[in-house]
Amino acid sequence: MESFDFIEMKFPAKPEYVGVIRLSVSGIASRMGFTYEDIDDLKVSISEAVTNVVNHAYDCKENGEVTIGFGVYEDRLEVMVADYGESFDLEKVKAEIGPYEQSESIESLREGGFGLFLISTLMDKVEINNNSGVIVLMTKYLEKLGVGFNDDHVSTK
Amino acid sequence: MNLQIQIDSKNNLSIVHLSGEIDVYTAPKLKEALLPLTKTHNGLVEVDLEKVSYMDSTGLGVFINALKLSTEHDCKLRLVNLQDRVLRLFQITGLHEIMDLNSTIRGVDE
């Protein structure tokens, strides 16, 4: 099996910790050698996923937790965001995960509904496990040659 | 990881200087400051985002909200000096077509 480092962090599902979570992904991605632009994409994506959890916890008046998992691979970073406080059972998460289907058009998205749309645009792969709680699994690949960022181009690899 | 908001108002013109990050933590504060301004009849609200280093969809939500309100009140809303990473979010979501984003944008590769 492919070797990788796994980092797990748990936070209260509160708005004030989203910035701290962003700093965490920024540190890990920077350590891996991601470009400035890719790190920014990762920061937005993880914030969107965590914001969904935080807003949901707020709506339900819960004192919930959000669990973040980072799978650090040679060629990519996998980020998991779960809306519950338990540790990840990695094999189970992977076995039960499915692709995120983008069915809504931009026009029909209501205010504040851009989160998953942005994640799917900014990350290379997005998967969702909806079994017991929601887990969003997002993957970003390292660009080996440090290809320049093009403002009007969105990577679809 | 906070957001500073400074508002300069003169007659019907309000200039809102933002500095810091717009996310789920700071968006309520921005909403509270910005939305009342967009209810100025025949007014102009200019939001200066030069010092906004980070924004996500919660920020987009606030500006959509502000745009709706300003349209209802015949008020103009304009966003200026967007950093290219912030501008990119408007472009990805198509919002750059409905929002007045001033062209004095820094650092965009042609």
Contacts between the chains, C-beta under 8 A, distances in Angstrom:
chain1	res1	chain2	res2	distance
A	15	B	23	7.6
A	15	B	24	4.5
A	15	B	25	3.9
A	16	B	25	5.2
A	18	B	23	5.4
A	18	B	24	5.4
A	18	B	25	5.9
A	19	B	1	3.7
A	19	B	21	6.4
A	19	B	23	6.4
A	19	B	25	6.3
A	20	B	1	7.6
A	22	B	23	7.8
A	22	B	54	7.4
A	23	B	1	7.9
A	37	B	85	7.8
A	40	B	85	5.3
A	43	B	54	6.9
A	44	B	56	5.1
A	44	B	89	7.3
A	47	B	23	5.8
A	47	B	24	7.5
A	47	B	56	4.8
A	48	B	56	5.9
A	48	B	57	5.9
A	50	B	24	8.0
A	51	B	23	7.2
A	51	B	24	4.4
A	51	B	56	7.1
A	51	B	57	7.4
A	51	B	58	6.1
A	54	B	24	5.7
A	55	B	24	7.0
A	106	B	93	6.2
A	106	B	94	5.0
A	111	B	61	5.0
A	111	B	64	4.9
A	111	B	65	6.3
A	112	B	57	6.7
A	112	B	58	7.1
A	112	B	61	4.2
A	114	B	57	3.9
A	114	B	60	5.7
A	114	B	61	7.6
A	114	B	93	5.5
A	115	B	57	5.1
A	117	B	93	7.1
A	118	B	56	7.3
A	118	B	57	5.7
A	118	B	89	7.1
A	118	B	92	6.7
A	118	B	93	7.2
A	121	B	92	5.4
A	122	B	92	7.8
A	149	B	109	7.8
A	150	B	109	6.9
A	151	B	84	6.4
A	151	B	88	6.7
A	151	B	91	8.0
A	151	B	108	5.8
A	151	B	109	5.2
A	152	B	91	7.4
A	154	B	92	6.8
